[in-house]
Structures are given as structure tokens and as C-alpha cells.
């Protein structure tokens, strides 16, 4: 990830044995928070064309496909879908992130964690 107006996410990976636990979502929330804190307005990434699950997750963060990088993944020659989101510094995006935070934690931002 870089600082400035544009941020780029290079790699996110979650062990397949841990899929379904919202780990990828939690990583993305942290990365988006970091991009915003550093003054980012847009964020981009590449994702394997065959990885529909990751693409669906990125769409929850308002990423949209904007292009294809042919043969991007050297080890397989697979194409990458370039995805981009604008306006991450806007209040409406903060609302989206807070909704995703609530989805993965079960509580609203700033809400205290219940004591056992």
C-alpha cells in the first residue's frame, strides 16, 4: 500500500482452511482504514480472474472491475481482474466500512464489547 491520493493493495491471502471466518474482510477493513488515514482517495488491486469469492468480497467494499491484466500471474499465466474504488475518503464510504465492521464483529463501531 502506498501513501497519497492512490493506494494499491498488492497481496492478501487467507489459508483455505480458515475461509468463512471473515478473516479476509477484517484484513480489508484494516487496509482500507490505513489508506484513508494516509489521505487515500482511491484504492486499486488485482485479483485472479478465477477467484469469484474474492471478487465478491471486494465488491462489498465497492470495488468495481475496470480492466484485465493478461497473464498477470506468472506461475500460471492466469489473467488478473483490476478492481478500483473511488471516494474512500467520503463520509458515505465511512458508513459502508462501518457496516462491514458490524457485519464481521457483530457490533457497531464504538460499541463496547460485552463482558463475560
C-alpha positions in Angstrom: 0.0 0.0 0.0 1.3 3.5 -0.8 0.5 6.8 0.7 -1.0 9.7 -1.1 -4.1 10.0 -3.2 -3.9 6.5 -4.6 -3.4 3.3 -2.6 -2.7 -0.1 -4.1 -3.2 -3.4 -2.4 -0.7 -5.9 -3.6 -1.4 -9.2 -1.8 -4.0 -10.6 0.6 -4.1 -14.3 1.3 -6.1 -16.4 3.8 -5.4 -20.1 4.4 -8.2 -22.0 2.7 -8.7 -23.9 5.9 -9.7 -20.6 7.5 -12.1 -19.4 4.8 -15.5 -18.4 6.0 -14.3 -16.8 9.2 -14.3 -13.2 7.8 -10.5 -13.0 8.0 -10.2 -11.5 4.5 -12.9 -9.0 5.4 -11.1 -8.0 8.6 -7.8 -7.6 6.7 -9.6 -5.4 4.0 -11.2 -3.2 6.7 -7.7 -2.6 8.2 -6.2 -1.9 4.8 -9.0 0.5 3.8 -8.7 2.3 7.2 -4.9 2.6 6.6 -5.4 4.0 3.1 -7.9 6.6 4.4 -5.7 7.6 7.3 -2.9 8.2 4.9 -5.0 10.5 2.7 -6.1 8.0 0.1 -9.0 8.7 -2.2 -8.8 5.7 -4.4 -7.7 2.1 -3.9 -6.9 -0.5 -6.5 -5.9 -4.1 -6.6 -5.6 -7.1 -8.9 -7.4 -10.4 -8.3 -7.3 -13.7 -10.1 -9.9 -13.9 -12.8 -10.9 -17.4 -11.4 -11.3 -16.1 -7.8 -15.0 -15.3 -7.8 -15.2 -15.4 -4.0 -12.5 -12.7 -3.5 -14.1 -10.6 -6.2 -17.5 -10.8 -4.4 -15.8 -9.7 -1.2 -14.1 -6.8 -2.9 -17.4 -5.7 -4.4 -18.8 -5.4 -0.8 -16.1 -2.7 -0.4 -17.4 -1.0 -3.6 -14.5 -2.2 -5.8 -15.5 -2.4 -9.4 -13.7 -4.2 -12.2 -12.0 -1.7 -14.6 -9.7 -3.9 -16.7 -7.8 -7.1 -17.1 -4.1 -7.7 -17.0 -3.4 -10.6 -19.4 -1.1 -13.4 -18.0 -0.5 -11.4 -14.8 0.1 -14.4 -12.6 3.5 -15.7 -13.8 3.3 -19.1 -12.2 0.0 -20.0 -14.0 -0.4 -17.4 -16.7 -3.8 -16.6 -15.3 -5.3 -13.2 -16.0 -5.9 -10.6 -13.3 -9.0 -8.5 -12.9 -8.1 -4.9 -12.0 -10.5 -3.6 -9.5 -10.8 0.0 -8.3 -12.8 2.0 -5.8 -13.0 5.8 -5.7 -14.1 8.2 -2.9 -12.9 6.1 0.1 -12.3 9.5 1.9 -16.0 10.4 1.6 -18.5 10.1 4.5 -20.6 7.6 2.6 -17.6 5.3 2.3 -17.1 5.5 6.1 -20.7 4.4 6.5 -20.0 1.4 4.2 -16.9 0.5 6.2 -18.8 0.7 9.5 -21.5 -1.6 8.1 -18.9 -4.1 7.1 -17.2 -3.8 10.5 -20.5 -4.5 12.2 -21.0 -7.5 9.9 -17.8 -9.2 10.8 -17.7 -8.3 14.6 -21.4 -8.3 15.3 -21.3 -4.9 16.9 -21.4 -1.3 15.8 -18.2 0.8 15.8 -17.5 2.2 19.2 -19.9 -0.2 20.9 -18.3 -1.8 24.0 -17.5 -5.5 23.9 -19.8 -7.4 26.2 -18.1 -8.6 29.4 -18.2 -12.3 30.2 
